[in-house]
Amino acid sequence: MTDDRTSGGTASATLERAASAEPPAGRAGRRKLPAPSGGGGGERRTALLLLAPSLVLLIAVFVFAVESLVEYSFQEYQPGGANIANTLASWSKVLGDSYYWSVIWQTVLIGLLVTAITAVVGYLTALALHHTKRAGWRNAGYAVVFSSLVFSGIASVYAWQLLLGQQGFVNSALDLIGIGPLNLLYEKSAVVIALVHTLLPLMVLPIVSSLRQIDGTLAEAADDFGASRWRTFRVITLPLSAPGLIAGCQLTFALTISSFTAPSLLGGGRVAMLSTTIYSLVGTTDFPSASVCALILLVLALLSSGIFVLVQRRFAEADQGGVTVSPSPPRGIRGLGVWMALVYLFQLLPAAIVVISSFSSVSYGVWPPPGFSVRWYTNLWQQDGVASAFTGSLWIGALVAVLAVLLGSAGAVALVRYRFRGSGAIQSALFSPVVVPKIAFGFAVFMLLARAGLPTGRWAVVLAHTVASVPFVIVLLSAALERADRTLDYAAIDLGARPLTAFLRSTLPQIAPAMLVSGVFAFLVSFNEIDLSIFLLSSEQQTLPVWMFGYLNNYQDPTPAALSTLMTLLSLVVVAVVAVILRLTQRGRRLVL
């Protein structure tokens, strides 16, 4: 990777490394094929043409939206009149008020708490999964740990409302041993617990990746010299897996400080963060002060990302860049079985509570339910706007998936298959939306539309979701393109086929599974997204998560439990269908070979 990409202090550094890293097979056993003839100028033009749609969308939506945020921050809110432009009054109001400083401090504090707890839990979980000897148990463990990614974010927050309420599951369990009831809900601890549950998979993933890259011969050599397991872990395993741990902490902290639904619904107005403050200010139409808070949140995200990048460089020598020839085998660690049982309970219990509560016979949260009924599923479909929100979520998610795969595929081909000057800067630009907190980005798009005199609506949500999804699609498809064998492409070109024909006949079938996975990922993220959408939708045009957020602010019956169950079921069906398609595709490919 070129220096202009690795030197930036941005949260997208991890994505950039993943997009440009060559897979193990390419390092170990496959000959690097020369690029097809065509000249540097022609390759640059082709690459820029492929990147043009993504860059145009990035500039039109992302760059101009952030610029609108900056412009509004230099205005002063005037109730009932036009704002005063070209003034620092809003900055002075926010930075000169101790309340806003307390909000900033609480945002950072919760970010640090969630990151620290998730790092400890995530590292032990990743270590236990990595050293699970039986592949079946290990794969089942991955499925359980990553199950919260399928569970909608707002559904997860609602689950913790049911768990931590005065008559919820936790207090009912404590009552059996003579403790409680405790005030667990509407406290900072409730927000922290919910965020740890949601973000744990994003901490485990990079750590597991780093653990799999550690050369197994190092641990064997330590054993030969009589080192204890603790010393081997402290001297070898921990330092070599530190890049994955740091990457997980970087992602967790950035997502925590920008979280909205957890502090809004579980904080009960007592846990003020920058995200909830932005939402409150928008509700009072004080857009200049909201813009200042959004920019402060963006600056916090950039500063934290820069700090993590600097820490990452200290462990650069431990980054082996790929799976080694002799990866460390699962060794089994005594005692981690109990730990994994607790992790499984922590990850699965919220979903189970939601499903059971959706069949409750009473209109208030109590555990255990006194009886069972399907009345809340009936009540759900009798609610005004829920059918429209459902269809809106479906077509928004489908359109985002199609656009993200088309733009991401073209961008990945340009960045992987063509070498041209400035590719590193363009890749960093395409990944820049990853840095910006989603609540700030959604508000920035809202301000852009307001400045342009354009109405908000589902079309604006599609654009915002597509901008946010394209970087992840590029990462997934870049990895697939690096693994794809180009021998057939070159053979077809030598026989007179056009490069496009060779790509469609040879490369496209090889990356089709990755395109399918990318599309499903973009669909599920869009379908469950709320932070990017909440400022861009009116009461007449909503998505299911936004509708559910409004319902939870007004009612306390189990109707959201029924909706959460159906949303989770839909996500599971989509994932299962994709898994079957991928398995059939692999089986058909083996039969052909």
N, C-alpha and C positions, 0 to 999 in steps of 0.2 A: 504494500500500500504506500502511496506517495506521502511525503511529509505534509503537504497541505491538507490532507484529510485527517491525519492522526494528531496533528498539533492542536486542533481546535478543542476548546473546553466545552463541549456540548454533550447533552445526554444522548445524542444520536451516535456517539462514537462506537458504542457496542454494536449497533445495527450496521454501521459501516464496516466494522471488522467482519461481521458475519456475512455481509454481502460480498466482500472481496476475498474472503478466505477460500483457498483451494481445498477441496475435500481430500481425504486421505488417499483414495485410490489414485487421484491425479498426482499426488506427491510420490507415491511408492512405486506404482507399476505402469503408469501410462505415459507414453512419450508425448512431449509437448509438440503439437502440430503447428506448423507455420501458418500465419494468417494468409488467406487467399489473396491473390494478386488483385490490385485495383488502385493502389496509390493512396498516399496519406490524405490528400485533399478529398478524394472520393469517399474514403472511409469516414472522414470527419463530417462531410455533408450528410451521408447516410445516417450516421449516429445522431446528428442534430435533428434531422427530420423525425427520427424515432422518438427523440426526447421532447420535441416541440410541444405535443399536446400536454404532457405533464408539466412542462415549464410554464406554458401559457396559463394553465389552471392554477399553478402555484402563485404566479404573479397576480393574476386577476382576483383570486380569493384570499390567499394567505398574506402576501406582501401588502396589498392595499388595505386589508382588514387591520393589520397591525399598525399601518400608517394612520388609519382613521382613529385608532385607539390613542395614538400619540397626539393627534390633532385635538381630539376632544378633551384630553387631559389638561390642555392649556386654555380651557374655557372655564368660566365661573357660572354656576347654576343660579338662575333667577326664577323663583317660583312665579308661575303665571306670566312670564315674559320670555323674551329671547335671551339666550346665554350671552355673556360678555366674552369676546374672543381675545386671544393674545394676552393672557394673564397667567400668573403663577398662583392665583388665589386658591385653586383646588389643591395644588401641591402643598401650599402653606397650611390649608385647612387639615389635610390628612397628616402631614408630617409634624404639625404643631399640636396635635391632639393626643394626649396620653392614651385615650381609648384605642385609637388605631394602632399605636405602638404595642399595646397589650394584645391586640388581635394578631399583629405580626409575630410577636413573641410566642403566642399560643400556637400559631400555625407551625412555626419552626419546632417548638417543643413536641407537639404531637407527631410531627414528621420524624424527629429523632427517636422518640419512644417506639413508634411503630417499626421503624427501620431496625433498631436494636433488637427488639423482641423477635421480629420476623427473621433477622439474621441468625439468631441462636436457634430458634425452632427450625428454620429452613436448613441450616447446616447439618444439624443432627438428623433431620429427616432425609436429606440427600445422602448423608453418609450411610444411614441404615439401608436405604434403597440400593445404593451402590454395592453394598456388601451382602445383600440378600442372595443366597446361593441358588435357590430355585428360580428359574426364569419366569415360571407362571406366577409365583408369589410376587416377584419383582414387578412384573407388568401390571398385576392387580393393584399393587401399591401405587404405581404411577397413575393409574386410572382414578383411584380414590383421591389422591393428593390434588390432581388436576381437575377434579369434578366441580370445584367452585368456579372454574372458568365457564362451564356450561350453565351454571346457575346464574340467572340474571343478577346484576349488581344491586338493583333496587330490591329484588326479591330477597337477596342475602341480607340486606339491611333490615327489611321487614321481619325476616326470620329472627334476627337478634332482638327485635322489639318483643316478639312472642317469648323468646327465651329468657329475657332479663326483666320482664314486667313484674309488677307486684304479685300477680297470680300466675306468673309464667313457670316454665319448666324448672329453671334453676332454683327459684325460691320454693317451689313445691318440693324439690329434692332436698333442699336444706331444711325444710320444715319436718321432714321425716327423721332428722337427727337432732331436732330441737333448736335449730338456728333460724333466725330470720323472723319476718321477711326483711330483706336488705334493700336499700335504695340503689339498685344497680343501673336502672334506666335513667336517661337524661343526665349522665355524668360523662366526664372525659374518658373514664375507663371503658364505657360502653362503645364509644367511638373507636378507641384503640383496638379493642377485641375484634370488632367487626372488620376493621381494615386489615388486621393481621390475617384473619380468615380469608379475606378476598385476595390479598396480595401474596400469600404464601407460595402458590405455584410459580409466580414470577421470580421468587427468590430461589426456589429449588432448582429450576431449570438450568440457569447458568452454572450453579455449583456442581450439579451432576455432570454437566458437560466438561468442567475443569477436572473433576475427579476421574473421568474416563480417559483424560489425556495424560495422566501420570504414568510414567514408565513403571511397570510392575517389577522390573529387575532391581529398582532402587529399594523397594521394601524387602525383597529377597536378600539383597546384600546387607541391609540393616539387620535382618534376622540372623544371617550368617555370622555377623560380628557381635551377636548377643544383645542387641538393643531391644528394650521392652516395646510393647505396642504403643504405650503412651509417648515414649521418646521418638519412635518412628513417626507417629502422628504429628508431634510438635516440630520435628526437624524437617520432615519430608512432606507429609500429606498437607498440612495446613499452609505452609508457604507456597507450594505448587498449586494449590486450589484457591489461593487468595484472589487471583484475577476474576474468577467466577463469583466469589463472595462479594467483591467490590462492585462488579457489574450488577449483581442483584440488589445491593444496597443503593446504588445509584438510581435504579429504576423504581425501587420501593419508595425512596424518599421523594422523588419527583411526583409520583402518583399520589402519595399521601398528602402533600401540601396543597395539591390541587383538587382533592376529593371534595365532593359537594353533598351527595345524598346521605352519607353516614353522619357527618356533623349536623346536617339539617334535620334529619328525622330522629337520630339517637341522642343528639345534644339538647333537643327541646328548647332551643334559644339560649341555653346556658353555656354552650361551647361554641364560641364565635371564632371562625377562621376567615381567612381572606376570601375564600370562595363564597361562604354564606353572607359575608359583608357585601360583596359585589351584588349578590342576588337581592339583598335588602335595599341597597342604594338604587338599583334599577327599578325596584317596586315603587320608590318615591320619585322616580324620573330624574334623580340627580346623576345624570350620565357622566359629567366631568369627574366627580369624585369616584364613581365606579371605575372609570378609565384609569385613574391614578392607582387605585387598588389593584386593578388587573395588571398594570405595568409593574407594580412592586412585586406581585406574584411571579411575573415573568422573570424579573431580575433575580429573585430568590432561586428560581429554577436554574437559571444560567450560572449563578455563582456556585450553587451546590454541584452542578454538573462539572464545572471547572475544577472544583476541589477534588471530586472523585477521579477525574482524569489525571490530576497530578499524583494522587495516591496510587492510581493504577500504574503509572510509569515506574514507580519504585519497585514494582513486581514484574516489570517487563521481561526480565531475564527468566522468570518462571513460566512465561507463556510459550508453550512448545509449538503452537500453531497448528496442531492437528493430533489425531490419535497416534500414539507411538506404535512401533512394531510389536511391542510386548506390553499391552495394557495390563493394569493391575487386576488380578482375578478377584471375584468375590471371596472374602475370607470369613464372613460371619463374625458378628460382634455380640458377645453375650450381654443381655440386658436391653438391647435396642428393640427387641420384640415387644416388650411392654410399652416402650416409648411409641412405637408405630401404632399400637392399639389405641393409645391416647390420641395420636394425630388423626387416625381414621375416625374416631368418635368426634373430634373437633371439626373435621371437614364434612362429615355426613349428617351430623345431628341437626344443623339448621334446616337442611332440605327435608329431612324426615319430619320435623316439627311442623313445617309449613304444609306438607301434604296431609298430615293427620288433622291439623287445625282447619284445613279447607272443608272437612266433613263434619265440623262441630255443629251441634244442634242449637247453640246459643250465640247471641250477637256480640259477645265480649270475649276477650282473651283470657282463658282460664285453663289450667292444666291439672289433671287430665280433663278432656272435654266430658261433660256430663252425659252426652249422647251423640249420636251420629246422624247426619242428614246431608242431602245433596242440595239443600235450599240455596247455598251460596253460589253454586254454579248456575242455578236458575236466575238468581238475583244478578249475577254478573252480566248475563246477556240481556237483561232488562234495563241495564244502565244506559243512559243517553251517551252516545259518542263512542262506546267501547267497540262496536262493530266497525265504525269508521276508523278508529285508531288501529284496530287489528289489520284491516286491509291496507291502511297507510303504512304501517310498519313493514308489512310484507313487500309492497312494491318499492318502498324506499330501500330496504335491505337488498332486494333483487337488483335494483338499478345500480346501487353502490357496488355490489359484487361484480356486475358486468363491467362497469366503468373502471373500477380498480384493477381488474384482471387485464383489461385491454391496455390501459395506460401503464400498469406495472410491467406487463410482458414486454411492451415496446421499450420501456426504460431499462429493464434488465438486459435485454438483447444488446442495446446500445452500450451499456456499461461493461458487459462481459465479453462480447464478441468483437468490439472495436476498441482500438487504442488511439486516443487523440488527446491533444493538449487541452487542459482544462477539465478533464473528466472528473478529477478529484473534487474540484470546486462545485461542479454541477451535482455530483453525488451528495455532497454536504448540503447543498441547497435543497435538494429533493427530500432529504431526511430532516430538515429543520423543523417541520411541523411536530416532530416527535418531542422537541424540547419544550414547546409552548403548552402550558396547562390547558386542558380541554375547556374548562369553564371560561378561561380568559379568551381562548380562540373563538368559542361560540359567541361570547359577548362582542368580540371584535368584529365578527361577521355581521352581527346585529347592527353595530354602529356604522359599518360600511354601507349596509343597505339603507339605513336612515339618512346618511349623508348623500347617497345617490338618489334618494326619493323612491326607492323600490320597496315593494311590500315583502314582508317575510312570508314563509310558507314552506311546504315540503320540498319544493325545488331547491331552496336555500339549504335545507338539511342535507339533501343529496350531495350538493357541492362540498359542504363542509366535511361530511363523512368521507367522501371520496379523497379529499386532500389528506385526511388523517390516515386513511387505509393504504394509500399507494406505497408509502415507504416499507410497510411490512410485506406487501406483495412483492416488491422488488427484492427484498431480502430472500424470501422463499424461492422465487424463481431464479435468482442469481445462483443460489446453491444448486438448483436443478440443472441449470445451464452449464455450470462448471463440471458436473458429473456426466453430462451428455457426451457421447462419443461423436466427434465430428468427422470421422473417417468417411462415412457414407456421404456426408455433405460434399467433401472435397472430391470424392469419386464421381458423384453426380455432376459436379461443376466441370470436372475434367472431360466428362462425356458430353458436354454441351448444354446441360440443364442450367436454367437461370438460378441465381442464388436464392431468390424467393421460393422457387419450386423445390429446390433442394432442402431448404429449411422446413417447408410445409410437409414434405414427404419423409424426412429423416428426423430432424430435431423436434418438431412439434409433437409427434407421438411419444417421444421420450420424456418431454416435460409436461405432457397432458395431466398426469396425476398431480403434479405440483400445482398446476393451474387450477385444478378442481379443488384442492385443499385450500389454496389461496382465496378462491371465490367463496367457499364456505366460511372461511375465517372472516372475510370482510362482511359477509351477510350476517353472521352471528354478532359481530361487534356492533354493526349498525342497528340490528334488530333490538339489542339490549342497551343501546347508548341513551344517556339522558343528559349528561353535562354539556355536550355539544349542541343538543337539540332544544333545551328548555327555553332559551331566549329567542328561538327562531320560529316557534309555533304559536298559533293563536288557539283560543278555546274551540274553534270550529275545526281546526286541522291539528290533530295530535297524533302521537305515537303511543303505543301501549305503555312504555315506561313513564312517559310524561303524564299520561292519563292516570296511571297508578300513583304517581307522586302527588298529584292534586287530590286524589281520593283519600290517600293516607293523611293529608293535612286537614281533612274535613270529617272523616268517619273512622270508626274503630272496629267495625265488624269484620268477619273473616272473608269478605269478598276478595280482597287482595291476595289472600292465601290461595283461593281458587284460581285466580289469574296467574299467580306465580307458578302453580303446579302445571297449568296448561302451557305456559311459556317454556318451562323446563322440559316438559314432554316433547314439545316441538323441536327444541334444540337437540335433544337426545335422538329423536327420529332422524333429523338431518344428518347428525354425525354417524348414526348407524348405517344409513343409506350410502353415505360416502365411503364408509369402511368396507361395505359389501362391494361397491363398485371398484374400489382399489384392489381388493382381493381378487375379484374376477379378472381384472385387467392383468394383474401379476400372473395369475394362473394361465391366462391365455397367452401371455408372452413366453412363459416357460414351455408351453406346448408347441409354440412356433419354433422356439430354439431347439 
